[in-house]
Amino acid sequence: MTPTRDHVPLASLFLVFFRVGLFSFGGGLSGWIYREVVTLRGWMNDDDFFSGLALSQILPGANVTNLSVYIGQRLRGPVGAVCALTGLVIGPFFAVIALATAYAQIATMPWIQDAMSGAAAAAIGLLLIVALKGAYGASRKLVPFLILMTTFVAVGLLQWPLVPVVLGLAPVSIAFAWWKASSDA
Amino acid sequence: MRENVLWSLIAVFVPFSLVSIGGGPSIFAGIQHQSVEVHRWVTAREFVDLFAIARAAPGPGSMLVTLLGWKVAGWTGAIVATLALFIPSSLLCYGVTKMWNHYRGRHWHTALEAGLAPIGAGLILAGVFAVFRIAGAGILSWAVAGIAAAVLGWRPTLNPLILLAAGAVAFAILHDGL
């Protein structure tokens, strides 16, 4: 499917996650990672990415750090996982401390806070387009689309706890995929 | 004394790392309790400030612990707290994804992957709403996000930094008026 993935250079892997980590404000990180890894570079396909994303969210730990470990491991094994994770965290590590140091000054300049909120809102747009793309991809098949919408309504609108929702829906969704694959074969 | 502080950072954050199911937000309340009431590393007011800073800064919101470590024991504290929070969960995740990728190609693995994919996509969509709810976003936020998404749908390879900069400018100019 993705013949180039054995040749993904470690430096590229590190740099991609470094850039995502440093420039992603306000929670749009998964959207940005999707764009870099799937849309721009074709290192993975959609199912690879979205199933890894679901895994990352069920496991303990920050979702994006788990996703970086998943992608790094998938592309380049243990060294790849270390590269992706380090790349993701090292920029924000210094940025967050720098911001804390300058916080007293920034608090007196409200336009800076407005600007940061604006960047964060645009970052959500990045996440939104990935979500819509996933929804569109699933909409051609009825059951996956229903599963997607149920997940969204339960976790997003009703604010039910994520883990029980995923653990409840996963068996249904997986059983359907199993049945579908068997009947197609 | 200083060593004791580093050890307590580890003792507090390693367990949180392993129970933070669903990511940072699930452990923020517990971290607040430990660092304000139990260990008195920061005051309640300082904690709120650090929380806001971690949200405003790039990277995962759980970088909050980096700031707590930094506040308590400088650069060493920042490094120790960050590693304590990220390494245990990452090791676990590594083990799981290694097994996951090892069985790639098997019939049941294909079914698992195809079954989990729509759930992952649904969680992203839910994440968009959750982020806006936490941020208490108004119409302007939705408009900026919607326009950014539309532009990216039209030009998928556009550098998102351009959009982030445009969003920042739009907010800085318009926010007072809305």
HADDOCK unambig.tbl for C-alpha pairs under 7 A between the chains (distance, minus, plus):
assign (segid A and resid 21 and name CA) (segid B and resid 58 and name CA) 6.51 0.50 0.50
assign (segid A and resid 21 and name CA) (segid B and resid 59 and name CA) 5.15 0.50 0.50
assign (segid A and resid 22 and name CA) (segid B and resid 58 and name CA) 5.68 0.50 0.50
assign (segid A and resid 22 and name CA) (segid B and resid 59 and name CA) 6.54 0.50 0.50
assign (segid A and resid 23 and name CA) (segid B and resid 58 and name CA) 6.07 0.50 0.50
assign (segid A and resid 24 and name CA) (segid B and resid 58 and name CA) 5.21 0.50 0.50
assign (segid A and resid 24 and name CA) (segid B and resid 59 and name CA) 6.23 0.50 0.50
assign (segid A and resid 25 and name CA) (segid B and resid 56 and name CA) 6.82 0.50 0.50
assign (segid A and resid 25 and name CA) (segid B and resid 57 and name CA) 6.40 0.50 0.50
assign (segid A and resid 25 and name CA) (segid B and resid 58 and name CA) 4.49 0.50 0.50
assign (segid A and resid 25 and name CA) (segid B and resid 59 and name CA) 6.67 0.50 0.50
assign (segid A and resid 26 and name CA) (segid B and resid 55 and name CA) 6.37 0.50 0.50
assign (segid A and resid 26 and name CA) (segid B and resid 56 and name CA) 6.53 0.50 0.50
assign (segid A and resid 26 and name CA) (segid B and resid 58 and name CA) 6.85 0.50 0.50
assign (segid A and resid 27 and name CA) (segid B and resid 60 and name CA) 6.96 0.50 0.50
assign (segid A and resid 27 and name CA) (segid B and resid 131 and name CA) 6.87 0.50 0.50
assign (segid A and resid 40 and name CA) (segid B and resid 157 and name CA) 6.76 0.50 0.50
assign (segid A and resid 47 and name CA) (segid B and resid 113 and name CA) 6.57 0.50 0.50
assign (segid A and resid 47 and name CA) (segid B and resid 114 and name CA) 6.40 0.50 0.50
assign (segid A and resid 47 and name CA) (segid B and resid 117 and name CA) 5.57 0.50 0.50
assign (segid A and resid 50 and name CA) (segid B and resid 117 and name CA) 4.63 0.50 0.50
assign (segid A and resid 50 and name CA) (segid B and resid 120 and name CA) 5.08 0.50 0.50
assign (segid A and resid 50 and name CA) (segid B and resid 121 and name CA) 6.15 0.50 0.50
assign (segid A and resid 51 and name CA) (segid B and resid 113 and name CA) 5.33 0.50 0.50
assign (segid A and resid 51 and name CA) (segid B and resid 116 and name CA) 4.93 0.50 0.50
assign (segid A and resid 51 and name CA) (segid B and resid 117 and name CA) 4.33 0.50 0.50
assign (segid A and resid 51 and name CA) (segid B and resid 120 and name CA) 6.06 0.50 0.50
assign (segid A and resid 53 and name CA) (segid B and resid 120 and name CA) 5.54 0.50 0.50
assign (segid A and resid 54 and name CA) (segid B and resid 116 and name CA) 6.18 0.50 0.50
assign (segid A and resid 54 and name CA) (segid B and resid 117 and name CA) 6.93 0.50 0.50
assign (segid A and resid 54 and name CA) (segid B and resid 119 and name CA) 6.43 0.50 0.50
assign (segid A and resid 54 and name CA) (segid B and resid 120 and name CA) 4.28 0.50 0.50
assign (segid A and resid 57 and name CA) (segid B and resid 22 and name CA) 5.28 0.50 0.50
assign (segid A and resid 57 and name CA) (segid B and resid 23 and name CA) 6.93 0.50 0.50
assign (segid A and resid 58 and name CA) (segid B and resid 21 and name CA) 6.25 0.50 0.50
assign (segid A and resid 58 and name CA) (segid B and resid 22 and name CA) 6.03 0.50 0.50
assign (segid A and resid 59 and name CA) (segid B and resid 21 and name CA) 5.76 0.50 0.50
assign (segid A and resid 59 and name CA) (segid B and resid 93 and name CA) 6.74 0.50 0.50
assign (segid A and resid 60 and name CA) (segid B and resid 17 and name CA) 6.78 0.50 0.50
assign (segid A and resid 60 and name CA) (segid B and resid 18 and name CA) 5.54 0.50 0.50
assign (segid A and resid 60 and name CA) (segid B and resid 19 and name CA) 5.64 0.50 0.50
assign (segid A and resid 60 and name CA) (segid B and resid 20 and name CA) 4.63 0.50 0.50
assign (segid A and resid 60 and name CA) (segid B and resid 21 and name CA) 3.92 0.50 0.50
assign (segid A and resid 60 and name CA) (segid B and resid 22 and name CA) 6.39 0.50 0.50
assign (segid A and resid 60 and name CA) (segid B and resid 23 and name CA) 6.47 0.50 0.50
assign (segid A and resid 60 and name CA) (segid B and resid 89 and name CA) 5.85 0.50 0.50
assign (segid A and resid 61 and name CA) (segid B and resid 17 and name CA) 5.77 0.50 0.50
assign (segid A and resid 61 and name CA) (segid B and resid 18 and name CA) 6.75 0.50 0.50
assign (segid A and resid 61 and name CA) (segid B and resid 20 and name CA) 5.22 0.50 0.50
assign (segid A and resid 61 and name CA) (segid B and resid 21 and name CA) 6.26 0.50 0.50
assign (segid A and resid 61 and name CA) (segid B and resid 23 and name CA) 5.20 0.50 0.50
assign (segid A and resid 61 and name CA) (segid B and resid 86 and name CA) 6.98 0.50 0.50
assign (segid A and resid 61 and name CA) (segid B and resid 89 and name CA) 5.01 0.50 0.50
assign (segid A and resid 62 and name CA) (segid B and resid 23 and name CA) 4.11 0.50 0.50
assign (segid A and resid 62 and name CA) (segid B and resid 24 and name CA) 5.51 0.50 0.50
assign (segid A and resid 62 and name CA) (segid B and resid 60 and name CA) 6.95 0.50 0.50
assign (segid A and resid 63 and name CA) (segid B and resid 23 and name CA) 5.41 0.50 0.50
assign (segid A and resid 66 and name CA) (segid B and resid 90 and name CA) 6.16 0.50 0.50
assign (segid A and resid 66 and name CA) (segid B and resid 93 and name CA) 6.11 0.50 0.50
assign (segid A and resid 69 and name CA) (segid B and resid 90 and name CA) 6.75 0.50 0.50
assign (segid A and resid 69 and name CA) (segid B and resid 93 and name CA) 6.96 0.50 0.50
assign (segid A and resid 69 and name CA) (segid B and resid 94 and name CA) 6.20 0.50 0.50
assign (segid A and resid 70 and name CA) (segid B and resid 94 and name CA) 6.80 0.50 0.50
assign (segid A and resid 70 and name CA) (segid B and resid 97 and name CA) 5.75 0.50 0.50
assign (segid A and resid 73 and name CA) (segid B and resid 98 and name CA) 6.85 0.50 0.50
assign (segid A and resid 74 and name CA) (segid B and resid 101 and name CA) 6.64 0.50 0.50
assign (segid A and resid 89 and name CA) (segid B and resid 59 and name CA) 7.00 0.50 0.50
assign (segid A and resid 92 and name CA) (segid B and resid 58 and name CA) 5.58 0.50 0.50
assign (segid A and resid 92 and name CA) (segid B and resid 59 and name CA) 5.14 0.50 0.50
assign (segid A and resid 93 and name CA) (segid B and resid 66 and name CA) 6.99 0.50 0.50
assign (segid A and resid 95 and name CA) (segid B and resid 57 and name CA) 6.60 0.50 0.50
assign (segid A and resid 96 and name CA) (segid B and resid 54 and name CA) 6.19 0.50 0.50
assign (segid A and resid 96 and name CA) (segid B and resid 57 and name CA) 5.47 0.50 0.50
assign (segid A and resid 97 and name CA) (segid B and resid 67 and name CA) 6.46 0.50 0.50
assign (segid A and resid 99 and name CA) (segid B and resid 53 and name CA) 6.81 0.50 0.50
assign (segid A and resid 99 and name CA) (segid B and resid 57 and name CA) 6.99 0.50 0.50
assign (segid A and resid 100 and name CA) (segid B and resid 53 and name CA) 6.39 0.50 0.50
assign (segid A and resid 111 and name CA) (segid B and resid 172 and name CA) 5.30 0.50 0.50
assign (segid A and resid 114 and name CA) (segid B and resid 171 and name CA) 5.46 0.50 0.50
assign (segid A and resid 114 and name CA) (segid B and resid 172 and name CA) 5.18 0.50 0.50
assign (segid A and resid 114 and name CA) (segid B and resid 175 and name CA) 6.81 0.50 0.50
assign (segid A and resid 115 and name CA) (segid B and resid 168 and name CA) 3.94 0.50 0.50
assign (segid A and resid 115 and name CA) (segid B and resid 169 and name CA) 6.17 0.50 0.50
assign (segid A and resid 115 and name CA) (segid B and resid 171 and name CA) 5.53 0.50 0.50
assign (segid A and resid 115 and name CA) (segid B and resid 172 and name CA) 5.02 0.50 0.50
assign (segid A and resid 116 and name CA) (segid B and resid 56 and name CA) 6.65 0.50 0.50
assign (segid A and resid 116 and name CA) (segid B and resid 168 and name CA) 6.02 0.50 0.50
assign (segid A and resid 117 and name CA) (segid B and resid 168 and name CA) 6.95 0.50 0.50
assign (segid A and resid 118 and name CA) (segid B and resid 141 and name CA) 6.99 0.50 0.50
assign (segid A and resid 118 and name CA) (segid B and resid 167 and name CA) 4.46 0.50 0.50
assign (segid A and resid 118 and name CA) (segid B and resid 168 and name CA) 4.15 0.50 0.50
assign (segid A and resid 118 and name CA) (segid B and resid 170 and name CA) 6.79 0.50 0.50
assign (segid A and resid 118 and name CA) (segid B and resid 171 and name CA) 4.98 0.50 0.50
assign (segid A and resid 119 and name CA) (segid B and resid 164 and name CA) 4.35 0.50 0.50
assign (segid A and resid 119 and name CA) (segid B and resid 165 and name CA) 6.29 0.50 0.50
assign (segid A and resid 119 and name CA) (segid B and resid 167 and name CA) 4.99 0.50 0.50
assign (segid A and resid 119 and name CA) (segid B and resid 168 and name CA) 4.70 0.50 0.50
assign (segid A and resid 121 and name CA) (segid B and resid 141 and name CA) 5.23 0.50 0.50
assign (segid A and resid 121 and name CA) (segid B and resid 144 and name CA) 6.03 0.50 0.50
assign (segid A and resid 121 and name CA) (segid B and resid 145 and name CA) 5.22 0.50 0.50
assign (segid A and resid 121 and name CA) (segid B and resid 167 and name CA) 6.87 0.50 0.50
assign (segid A and resid 122 and name CA) (segid B and resid 144 and name CA) 5.64 0.50 0.50
assign (segid A and resid 122 and name CA) (segid B and resid 145 and name CA) 4.77 0.50 0.50
assign (segid A and resid 122 and name CA) (segid B and resid 148 and name CA) 5.60 0.50 0.50
assign (segid A and resid 122 and name CA) (segid B and resid 163 and name CA) 6.13 0.50 0.50
assign (segid A and resid 122 and name CA) (segid B and resid 164 and name CA) 5.32 0.50 0.50
assign (segid A and resid 122 and name CA) (segid B and resid 167 and name CA) 5.46 0.50 0.50
assign (segid A and resid 123 and name CA) (segid B and resid 164 and name CA) 6.46 0.50 0.50
assign (segid A and resid 124 and name CA) (segid B and resid 128 and name CA) 6.39 0.50 0.50
assign (segid A and resid 124 and name CA) (segid B and resid 145 and name CA) 5.57 0.50 0.50
assign (segid A and resid 125 and name CA) (segid B and resid 145 and name CA) 3.97 0.50 0.50
assign (segid A and resid 125 and name CA) (segid B and resid 146 and name CA) 5.83 0.50 0.50
assign (segid A and resid 125 and name CA) (segid B and resid 148 and name CA) 4.93 0.50 0.50
assign (segid A and resid 125 and name CA) (segid B and resid 149 and name CA) 4.37 0.50 0.50
assign (segid A and resid 126 and name CA) (segid B and resid 148 and name CA) 6.84 0.50 0.50
assign (segid A and resid 126 and name CA) (segid B and resid 149 and name CA) 5.77 0.50 0.50
assign (segid A and resid 127 and name CA) (segid B and resid 128 and name CA) 6.65 0.50 0.50
assign (segid A and resid 128 and name CA) (segid B and resid 125 and name CA) 6.68 0.50 0.50
assign (segid A and resid 128 and name CA) (segid B and resid 128 and name CA) 6.42 0.50 0.50
assign (segid A and resid 128 and name CA) (segid B and resid 149 and name CA) 6.11 0.50 0.50
assign (segid A and resid 129 and name CA) (segid B and resid 149 and name CA) 5.01 0.50 0.50
assign (segid A and resid 129 and name CA) (segid B and resid 153 and name CA) 6.52 0.50 0.50
assign (segid A and resid 131 and name CA) (segid B and resid 121 and name CA) 5.82 0.50 0.50
assign (segid A and resid 131 and name CA) (segid B and resid 124 and name CA) 5.61 0.50 0.50
assign (segid A and resid 131 and name CA) (segid B and resid 125 and name CA) 4.99 0.50 0.50
assign (segid A and resid 134 and name CA) (segid B and resid 121 and name CA) 5.39 0.50 0.50
assign (segid A and resid 135 and name CA) (segid B and resid 121 and name CA) 6.80 0.50 0.50
assign (segid A and resid 138 and name CA) (segid B and resid 118 and name CA) 6.73 0.50 0.50
assign (segid A and resid 144 and name CA) (segid B and resid 118 and name CA) 5.71 0.50 0.50
assign (segid A and resid 145 and name CA) (segid B and resid 118 and name CA) 6.98 0.50 0.50
assign (segid A and resid 147 and name CA) (segid B and resid 118 and name CA) 6.38 0.50 0.50
assign (segid A and resid 147 and name CA) (segid B and resid 119 and name CA) 6.51 0.50 0.50
assign (segid A and resid 148 and name CA) (segid B and resid 118 and name CA) 4.89 0.50 0.50
assign (segid A and resid 148 and name CA) (segid B and resid 119 and name CA) 5.36 0.50 0.50
assign (segid A and resid 148 and name CA) (segid B and resid 121 and name CA) 6.48 0.50 0.50
assign (segid A and resid 148 and name CA) (segid B and resid 122 and name CA) 4.48 0.50 0.50
assign (segid A and resid 149 and name CA) (segid B and resid 122 and name CA) 6.24 0.50 0.50
assign (segid A and resid 151 and name CA) (segid B and resid 119 and name CA) 6.08 0.50 0.50
assign (segid A and resid 151 and name CA) (segid B and resid 122 and name CA) 5.19 0.50 0.50
assign (segid A and resid 151 and name CA) (segid B and resid 123 and name CA) 6.41 0.50 0.50
assign (segid A and resid 152 and name CA) (segid B and resid 122 and name CA) 4.77 0.50 0.50
assign (segid A and resid 152 and name CA) (segid B and resid 123 and name CA) 6.04 0.50 0.50
assign (segid A and resid 152 and name CA) (segid B and resid 125 and name CA) 6.11 0.50 0.50
assign (segid A and resid 152 and name CA) (segid B and resid 126 and name CA) 4.92 0.50 0.50
assign (segid A and resid 155 and name CA) (segid B and resid 126 and name CA) 5.96 0.50 0.50
assign (segid A and resid 156 and name CA) (segid B and resid 126 and name CA) 3.89 0.50 0.50
assign (segid A and resid 156 and name CA) (segid B and resid 127 and name CA) 6.70 0.50 0.50
assign (segid A and resid 156 and name CA) (segid B and resid 129 and name CA) 5.89 0.50 0.50
assign (segid A and resid 156 and name CA) (segid B and resid 130 and name CA) 6.27 0.50 0.50
assign (segid A and resid 162 and name CA) (segid B and resid 22 and name CA) 6.57 0.50 0.50
assign (segid A and resid 163 and name CA) (segid B and resid 22 and name CA) 6.91 0.50 0.50
assign (segid A and resid 170 and name CA) (segid B and resid 115 and name CA) 6.66 0.50 0.50
assign (segid A and resid 170 and name CA) (segid B and resid 116 and name CA) 6.37 0.50 0.50
assign (segid A and resid 173 and name CA) (segid B and resid 115 and name CA) 4.65 0.50 0.50
assign (segid A and resid 174 and name CA) (segid B and resid 111 and name CA) 5.68 0.50 0.50
assign (segid A and resid 174 and name CA) (segid B and resid 112 and name CA) 5.27 0.50 0.50
assign (segid A and resid 174 and name CA) (segid B and resid 115 and name CA) 4.06 0.50 0.50
assign (segid A and resid 174 and name CA) (segid B and resid 116 and name CA) 6.88 0.50 0.50
assign (segid A and resid 177 and name CA) (segid B and resid 111 and name CA) 4.97 0.50 0.50
assign (segid A and resid 177 and name CA) (segid B and resid 114 and name CA) 5.99 0.50 0.50
assign (segid A and resid 177 and name CA) (segid B and resid 115 and name CA) 5.52 0.50 0.50
assign (segid A and resid 178 and name CA) (segid B and resid 108 and name CA) 6.96 0.50 0.50
assign (segid A and resid 178 and name CA) (segid B and resid 111 and name CA) 4.80 0.50 0.50
